[in-house]
Structure formats: structure tokens, C-alpha cells
Amino acid sequence: MSGHESGDDGEKITLTRGELKEEVRKEIRHESRRRFFVSCALYLVFFAFMLGLPFLLLAGIAAKTGLFQVPLLSGWLYEPSAPTRVVVPLVGSGPDAILASMAAKASFDPARGTAEMVLSEQELTTLLSASVTEASESGTLPIPLASMQAVLLGDGTMELYAITEREGNQAPVILTVTPEAVNGGLELQTEDFLIGAFDVPDFITNLVLDAFARSVTDSLESSLSGAGTLDDIAIEEGNIRVYLAPRK
């Protein structure tokens, strides 16, 4: 019978071949059990993470909008967006007074056969603020808006800034659009849409923006309907130029 001898401080231990095999088996079983429990623990952590990930993402989005108070996440993720500049509506001037002023300043281009009307940021802000506030109160907007201002940028885009509120939590809404005259009407091409610090993805923007954009276009179209049909529109820094063709 063969065996294995090892000594420690003169003490001799002799193991038979069978005993050695049994020791090896024990080590293998012990290692297998350890790997099994480690694997189970890792799978549990993985599944817990995967199950909690959608809720964590939703909580993060809610916190970034500023409309929900999410413990820890709101203070970490929410940073309210600000407009490029502040535009204050004209004091004491309503839509009718602004339209009358536009008509008085209009110039006719015989070569194009159109009338040119120019609105400043303040005039446009006054028109849109009154219209959007009315639409918000009537419930035709996807989100309630307290007010609106328009910033006209030199790159041809229009930045619409408003405040929305939910259960006492206020958050800014910024919509950057490029207006276009299409078949006598006004269309808005969305460039960017922010609620609070949340950059709304395009697929969500397309779902919720129709009513919001419709309110803006309805306001402009109704304001200009008495003067003619929209032929073209151009935005420059601080002003918007509207070209109207006579109604046929």
C-alpha cells in the first residue's frame, strides 16, 4: 500500500492513496459549492438590477423635469434650463393694438406682390402669451403653461420659453423651432424640446407636441388672417418678418 508522508516539526503523517483521493473529492465538492453560491448571488444581483433599472430610469427622467420631487435624484439631476434672453410682453398692449400697429407699419412690395410686416420679440411674445394662456386654461394643451415668451435668434430659429406647473412644482419648458410658410399656412419644425433639464426624445416630442405647436400656429395665423395669406416668413435677430399675399 502506497502512501504520502509529510512532516512538521518532526511529526509524521501518512495518508493512503484512498485517503488522498477522498481529500481531493472533498476539495472539489467544496469548490463546486462555493462557485454555485457565488453564481447564484451574481444572478440575483443581476436580476435585481435589471428589474430595478426601468424604475430607476423613470425616476431619473421625472427628477430631471423638475415636476416631481424624487429623493436624492432631484437634487443631483435637476438643473432648470434658462432662455437665451428674457423678453417681457408689452405693458398695456393687447393683441388688437399690436395688429393695428403692424398694419400701420406694413410695406408693400410690388415686385413680389406681398405686404411685409415686422414683429419684434416683445410684440410676438405679447401675442403668443395671450393665446397660449387661453389655450392652457381651456385644457387644449398637453401640459399647462403659465406664460410664454419668444426669442428670435439670428440663425432663423424661434425659441419659445414658458413655465409649467404640477402640484406646486414649477419647471421651464423650452421649445426651439424653425417656422416655415407652407401652402398659405404656418408649420413649425422642431429643433429641440426641453422640460426642466430633460431633453425630450424625438419620438415623445412627436406625440405630445402637436397640440402645443398647433396653439402657436393658430395664434399667428388668426392674428394675420385679416391681412392676407401667409406667403413667407423670415426670422432675424430680434425680429420676425412676415410676408402676406392678398387673399384671392
C-alpha positions as CSV (number, residue, x, y, z in Angstrom):
1,M,0.0,0.0,0.0
2,S,1.5,3.3,-1.1
3,G,1.0,6.5,0.9
4,H,2.1,10.0,1.3
5,E,4.2,11.3,4.2
6,S,4.6,14.9,5.3
7,G,6.3,16.1,8.4
8,D,6.0,19.2,10.6
9,D,8.5,19.6,13.5
10,G,9.3,16.0,13.3
11,E,5.6,14.8,13.3
12,K,5.0,12.3,10.5
13,I,1.5,12.0,8.9
14,T,0.9,9.1,6.5
15,L,-2.1,9.1,4.1
16,T,-3.1,6.2,2.0
17,R,-4.0,6.6,-1.7
18,G,-7.7,6.2,-0.9
19,E,-7.5,8.9,1.7
20,L,-5.7,11.2,-0.7
21,K,-8.5,10.6,-3.3
22,E,-11.1,11.4,-0.6
23,E,-9.4,14.6,0.3
24,V,-9.3,15.7,-3.3
25,R,-13.0,14.9,-3.7
26,K,-13.9,17.0,-0.7
27,E,-11.9,19.9,-2.0
28,I,-13.6,19.6,-5.4
29,R,-17.1,19.4,-3.8
30,H,-16.3,22.4,-1.6
31,E,-15.1,24.4,-4.6
32,S,-18.2,23.4,-6.6
33,R,-20.5,24.5,-3.8
34,R,-18.6,27.8,-3.4
35,R,-18.9,28.5,-7.2
36,F,-22.6,27.6,-7.1
37,F,-23.4,30.1,-4.3
38,V,-21.3,32.8,-6.0
39,S,-23.1,32.2,-9.3
40,C,-26.5,32.4,-7.6
41,A,-25.5,35.6,-5.8
42,L,-24.4,37.2,-9.0
43,Y,-27.6,36.1,-10.8
44,L,-29.7,37.6,-8.0
45,V,-27.8,40.9,-8.2
46,F,-28.1,40.9,-12.0
47,F,-31.9,40.2,-12.0
48,A,-32.5,42.8,-9.2
49,F,-30.6,45.4,-11.2
50,M,-32.5,44.6,-14.4
51,L,-35.8,44.7,-12.6
52,G,-35.0,48.0,-10.9
53,L,-33.4,49.6,-14.0
54,P,-36.6,50.8,-15.7
55,F,-37.9,52.3,-12.4
56,L,-34.5,54.0,-11.9
57,L,-34.6,55.4,-15.4
58,L,-38.2,56.7,-15.0
59,A,-37.3,58.2,-11.6
60,G,-34.3,59.9,-13.2
61,I,-36.5,61.4,-16.0
62,A,-39.1,62.5,-13.5
63,A,-36.4,64.2,-11.4
64,K,-34.8,66.0,-14.4
65,T,-38.2,67.5,-15.5
66,G,-38.5,69.3,-12.1
67,L,-42.2,68.4,-12.0
68,F,-41.6,65.6,-9.4
69,Q,-39.6,65.6,-6.2
70,V,-37.6,62.4,-6.2
71,P,-35.4,61.9,-3.1
72,L,-31.7,62.2,-3.9
73,L,-32.2,62.3,-7.6
74,S,-33.9,65.7,-7.9
75,G,-31.0,67.5,-6.2
76,W,-28.5,65.6,-8.3
77,L,-30.1,65.7,-11.7
78,Y,-32.4,68.8,-11.9
79,E,-30.9,72.0,-13.2
80,P,-33.5,74.3,-14.7
81,S,-33.0,75.4,-18.3
82,A,-32.9,79.1,-19.0
83,P,-33.9,81.1,-22.1
84,T,-31.3,82.7,-24.3
85,R,-32.5,86.1,-23.0
86,V,-35.6,87.4,-21.2
87,V,-38.3,89.0,-23.3
88,V,-41.0,90.9,-21.4
89,P,-44.5,91.4,-23.0
90,L,-45.6,94.9,-23.8
91,V,-47.3,96.5,-20.9
92,G,-50.8,97.9,-21.7
93,S,-50.8,96.5,-25.3
94,G,-53.2,93.7,-26.3
95,P,-53.3,91.7,-29.5
96,D,-55.6,94.1,-31.2
97,A,-53.3,97.1,-30.6
98,I,-50.3,95.1,-31.8
99,L,-52.0,94.1,-35.0
100,A,-53.1,97.6,-35.7
101,S,-49.5,98.8,-35.2
102,M,-48.3,96.1,-37.6
103,A,-50.8,97.1,-40.3
104,A,-49.7,100.7,-39.9
105,K,-46.1,99.8,-40.4
106,A,-46.7,97.3,-43.2
107,S,-44.9,98.0,-46.6
108,F,-46.0,96.6,-50.0
109,D,-43.5,95.0,-52.4
110,P,-45.0,95.3,-55.9
111,A,-42.3,93.0,-57.3
112,R,-43.4,90.2,-55.1
113,G,-46.9,91.3,-54.8
114,T,-46.8,90.8,-51.0
115,A,-47.0,93.0,-47.9
116,E,-44.2,92.9,-45.4
117,M,-45.0,93.1,-41.7
118,V,-42.4,93.1,-39.0
119,L,-42.9,92.0,-35.4
120,S,-40.4,92.5,-32.6
121,E,-39.8,89.9,-29.9
122,Q,-41.9,91.8,-27.5
123,E,-44.8,92.1,-29.9
124,L,-44.7,88.4,-30.7
125,T,-44.3,87.5,-27.1
126,T,-47.4,89.5,-26.2
127,L,-49.5,87.8,-29.0
128,L,-48.3,84.3,-28.1
129,S,-48.6,84.7,-24.3
130,A,-52.2,85.7,-24.5
131,S,-53.1,82.9,-26.9
132,V,-51.2,80.1,-25.1
133,T,-52.5,81.2,-21.7
134,E,-56.1,81.0,-23.1
135,A,-55.4,77.6,-24.6
136,S,-53.8,76.3,-21.4
137,E,-56.8,77.4,-19.4
138,S,-59.2,75.7,-21.8
139,G,-57.2,72.4,-21.5
140,T,-56.3,72.1,-25.1
141,L,-52.6,71.9,-24.4
142,P,-50.8,68.6,-23.3
143,I,-49.3,70.5,-20.4
144,P,-50.5,73.6,-18.6
145,L,-48.4,76.7,-19.3
146,A,-48.5,79.9,-17.2
147,S,-46.9,82.2,-19.7
148,M,-44.8,82.3,-22.8
149,Q,-42.0,84.4,-24.3
150,A,-40.5,84.2,-27.8
151,V,-36.8,84.8,-28.5
152,L,-36.0,85.3,-32.2
153,L,-32.5,84.2,-33.0
154,G,-30.2,85.1,-35.8
155,D,-29.9,81.5,-37.1
156,G,-33.5,81.6,-38.2
157,T,-34.9,79.7,-35.2
158,M,-37.5,80.8,-32.7
159,E,-37.1,79.9,-29.0
160,L,-40.3,79.6,-27.1
161,Y,-40.0,79.7,-23.3
162,A,-42.8,79.0,-20.8
163,I,-43.3,77.8,-17.3
164,T,-45.4,74.8,-16.4
165,E,-46.5,73.6,-13.0
166,R,-47.6,70.4,-11.4
167,E,-48.8,70.2,-7.7
168,G,-46.7,73.3,-6.8
169,N,-43.6,72.2,-8.7
170,Q,-42.7,74.6,-11.4
171,A,-40.4,73.8,-14.3
172,P,-39.3,75.7,-17.5
173,V,-40.3,74.5,-20.9
174,I,-38.1,75.5,-23.9
175,L,-39.1,74.7,-27.4
176,T,-36.8,75.7,-30.3
177,V,-38.5,75.6,-33.7
178,T,-37.9,76.8,-37.3
179,P,-41.1,78.3,-38.7
180,E,-42.0,77.8,-42.4
181,A,-44.7,79.0,-44.6
182,V,-46.4,76.1,-46.3
183,N,-49.4,76.4,-48.6
184,G,-50.5,79.6,-47.0
185,G,-50.2,78.2,-43.5
186,L,-47.5,78.1,-40.8
187,E,-45.6,75.0,-39.9
188,L,-43.1,74.5,-37.1
189,Q,-40.1,72.2,-37.5
190,T,-38.9,71.2,-34.0
191,E,-35.2,71.6,-33.3
192,D,-35.1,71.0,-29.6
193,F,-37.6,70.4,-26.7
194,L,-36.7,70.7,-23.0
195,I,-38.8,70.2,-19.9
196,G,-36.7,71.3,-16.9
197,A,-33.3,69.7,-17.6
198,F,-34.8,66.8,-19.5
199,D,-34.1,66.8,-23.3
200,V,-37.3,65.2,-24.6
201,P,-36.6,62.5,-27.2
202,D,-37.9,63.0,-30.7
203,F,-40.4,60.1,-30.5
204,I,-42.0,61.6,-27.4
205,T,-41.9,65.1,-28.8
206,N,-43.8,64.0,-31.9
207,L,-46.5,62.5,-29.6
208,V,-47.1,65.5,-27.3
209,L,-46.1,68.4,-29.4
210,D,-48.9,68.6,-31.9
211,A,-51.3,70.4,-29.7
212,F,-48.6,72.7,-28.4
213,A,-47.4,73.7,-31.8
214,R,-51.0,74.0,-33.1
215,S,-51.7,76.6,-30.5
216,V,-48.7,78.7,-31.5
217,T,-49.5,78.4,-35.2
218,D,-53.2,79.1,-34.6
219,S,-52.3,82.2,-32.7
220,L,-50.1,83.6,-35.5
221,E,-52.5,82.6,-38.3
222,S,-55.5,84.1,-36.6
223,S,-53.6,87.3,-35.9
224,L,-52.7,87.6,-39.6
225,S,-55.9,86.2,-41.2
226,G,-57.4,89.6,-41.7
227,A,-54.3,90.9,-43.5
228,G,-53.8,88.2,-46.1
229,T,-52.4,84.7,-46.8
230,L,-49.0,83.8,-45.4
231,D,-46.6,83.7,-48.3
232,D,-43.2,83.6,-46.5
233,I,-41.6,84.1,-43.1
234,A,-38.1,85.1,-42.1
235,I,-36.5,85.3,-38.7
236,E,-33.6,87.6,-37.8
237,E,-32.1,88.6,-34.6
238,G,-34.8,90.1,-32.5
239,N,-37.4,90.4,-35.3
240,I,-39.7,88.2,-37.4
241,R,-40.7,89.3,-41.0
242,V,-44.0,88.1,-42.3
243,Y,-44.8,88.3,-46.0
244,L,-48.5,88.3,-46.8
245,A,-50.2,87.8,-50.2
246,P,-53.6,89.3,-50.9
247,R,-56.5,86.9,-50.4
248,K,-58.0,85.8,-53.6
